[in-house]
Structure formats: C-alpha cells, structure tokens
C-alpha cells in the first residue's frame, strides 16, 4: 500500500493546486472583459476537451500503465497554468483552458485505475476509492479559500504562476515515487508439456462459463448508468459557475472561496464514514442523488435555510455519491477493463461539466440555474430505476478476480 500512500500525497498537492483556481477563474475572466456567456464557454470548453483525452487515456492506461500518464498530465497542466498567468485576452484564456482540459483528462483514469489494481476485494476497493475522495476533499476544504486569499493579496498573475510551478514540480516528482503494482503474468509463457496439458484441461473446463460470461456482459451492461456522472458533473459545473460569479471585490472573492470550502467540509463529513462502503453502491448513489437534488431545489426556490447549510448538504451528497459511483461502475464492468471503465466515467463527467456552465451562463438572466441542477439530478434518479443487475455480483468481502495480465 506504499504506492497508494504516495499516490494520495501527490493527488493532494495536485487537487489543492487545481481547486485553488475555482474562485479565481470567473473573476479573472470578468477582469479580462469576458461576458457571462463567454465565461460559461471557457469553463465548458475545459470539460469538452476532456473527451478526446479520456478516450486515449482509457486504452493507454490499460496497455501502458498509469505512472507516465500521471506525471505527464500534472507537468503539462503546470506548464499551461504558467502560460495562463500571462493571458491578457479572453480568447487566449479560452485556448489555454481548452488545452488544459485535454492534458488533465489523463489524470483521473490513470489514478483511479492504479488504485483499483491495488484492491483485493470490494470493501478494500471501496475504501481506496473513498480515500481518493477523502484526499480530494481535504485538499478542496482549504484550497478555494487559499486561492481566493492569494488572488486578493498578490493578484491573478502571480497566483497562477505560483500554482503552475507547484503543479509542474509535483508531476516531475511523481516519476520517482509512484509505482505500478507487480504484474506476474509471464510465468506460463513457456510451459512444459505437462503444465501445458494441465493448462489445456483447465481452460477447457473454464471455457463454457467464461464464454457465457463474455456473451452476457455486453448485453447486460446498463449504459444508462452513465447518466449518473453526467448529471452529477452538470450540477457541479453549475455550482462552480454560480458561486463566484458575483465576486467583484477582494472581500466577495474571499466569501466565494469560503463557500467552496463549506461544500468540501460537507463531503468530508460523509467520506470519513468508511462503513458506508459495505452497503450496495446502487443504494448509496440513489440516496446521494436525492439529497443533492433537494438541496439544489431549496437554493433555487429560496427556502428559509442559510446558504451555507444548503451547500454543506450538497457536499454531504458528494461524499456519498463519488466513491459509490466508482464502486458501482467497477461492479458492473470486468476487472480487466479498469482503464476503459474510468475513461467512460471521465467522458461522462466531462460532458456534464461542459453542459453545466454553458447552461448556467445562458439561463441565469431568466431563472436560477440551480433549477437546472435539480432537474438533471432528478432525471438521473428516474433513469436509475431498480434493476436486478444493479445488485448482481456485489459481494463486499470476496476477493476480486485479478485483472487479465496482472
């Protein structure tokens, strides 16, 4: 588990660096003279350009491993952030953010695939995914406030420059400390005649069950489950667009950073409950979706509840959904397809993250974008109606079948 510890450490630095930008991006774009609809496009294009990167990452990680993809993604993002510190035109910001989206598309599939390979059973897999969410959340508790403080104190240019160098150094350092798990697959490459015969008999016995399983998998995989990450990412994109939009003064910028930290504290409160990983991932996803949808509706409808309380509830829902969502997809897919599974997950989230800011920027003059967040979450909840396949194969304590070739 030493690899997991190092991976968590580098992920913490990377996520701290990236989340620190959230309260800065919208005010920075406003300072460049960008209109609200253009700001939504800037934030959306970052997610849209994830798509080709996610497609390449899925097959690349399965074939070549995660280590070099992690290093290249972090170092490339750091270089682009340094360039972003020199931007003086909204269109240049759009170009750099678009390239950043492609470069960072490799990070999530690579990290999640590496963590999944380290697990021995569903409980450990769920705990590693929850640990990943916990690291993200701890980093995001203080990073938005830190980013807002940096921007208020030293300005956008110096803030982006500092964060870029930190990210670049993190990417280079990861080459020395992040290692792939052992892959003992070549022991039988040149078997003796006896072992070859035994291998043939074993494969003959396995063949009917394996071929039946392969025939069933494509038909039985419920592709509609990818509406879940689309809806969650869309609602998150709306929130990331709306919260800092009104920040024009340093004090308001600090307030926006603190609101993001409140969301992260809510996530931390549920991610820390590791016993939740023993429950069926489908049930956890449904509970988290319902909780988040109610909170977004409450904000949009103006319920007499403090905004911080609503944001804390949204954070709690995030802490339930994100580890449950990864466990859910791993349960439904084969263990030899970790990279591709997380690639499709990242693609779905990229689509949602693109739609969220664009819809928010286009609709905020007519009605609250939080109504859109409520609508998409409820749509995902309806689409995930109970099916037998959602509980099939869930045995929390059973050892996982090792991936083919690993």
C-alpha positions, 0 to 999 in steps of 0.5 A: 500500500506504499504506492497508494500512500504516495499516490494520495500525497501527490493527488493532494498537492495536485487537487489543492493546486487545481481547486485553488483556481475555482474562485479565481477563474470567473473573476479573472475572466470578468477582469479580462472583459469576458461576458457571462456567456463567454465565461460559461464557454471557457469553463465548458470548453475545459470539460469538452476537451476532456473527451478526446483525452479520456478516450486515449487515456482509457486504452493507454492506461490499460496497455501502458500503465498509469505512472507516465500518464500521471506525471505527464498530465500534472507537468503539462497542466503546470506548464499551461497554468504558467502560460495562463498567468500571462493571458491578457485576452479572453480568447487566449484564456479560452485556448489555454483552458481548452488545452488544459482540459485535454492534458488533465483528462489523463489524470483521473483514469490513470489514478483511479485505475492504479488504485483499483489494481491495488484492491483485493476485494470490494470493501478494500476497493471501496475504501481506496476509492473513498480515500481518493475522495477523502484526499480530494476533499481535504485538499478542496476544504482549504484550497478555494479559500487559499486561492481566493486569499492569494488572488486578493493579496498578490493578484491573478498573475502571480497566483497562477504562476505560483500554482503552475510551478507547484503543479509542474514540480509535483508531476516531475516528482511523481516519476520517482515515487509512484509505482505500478503494482507487480504484474506476474503474468509471464510465468506460463509463457513457456510451459512444459508439456505437462503444465501445458496439458494441465493448462489445456484441461483447465481452460477447457473446463473454464471455457463454457462459463467464461464464454457465457460470461463474455456473451452476457456482459455486453448485453447486460451492461446498463449504459444508462448508468452513465447518466449518473456522472453526467448529471452529477458533473452538470450540477457541479459545473453549475455550482462552480459557475454560480458561486463566484460569479458575483465576486467583484471585490477582494472581500466577495472573492474571499466569501466565494472561496469560503463557500467552496470550502463549506461544500468540501467540509460537507463531503468530508463529513460523509467520506470519513464514514468508511462503513458506508462502503459495505452497503450496495453502491446502487443504494448509496448513489440513489440516496446521494442523488436525492439529497443533492437534488433537494438541496439544489431545489431549496437554493433555487426556490429560496427556502428559509435555510442559510446558504451555507447549510444548503451547500454543506448538504450538497457536499454531504451528497458528494461524499456519498455519491463519488466513491459509490459511483466508482464502486458501482461502475467497477461492479458492473464492468470486468476487472480487466477493463479498469482503464476503459471503465474510468475513461467512460466515467471521465467522458461522462463527467466531462460532458456534464461539466461542459453542459453545466456552465454553458447552461448556467451562463445562458439561463441565469438572466431568466431563472436560477440555474440551480433549477437546472441542477435539480432537474438533471439530478432528478432525471438521473434518479428516474433513469436509475430505476431498480434493476436486478443487475444493479445488485448482481455480483456485489459481494463486499468481502470476496476477493476480486478476480485479478485483472487479465495480465496482472 
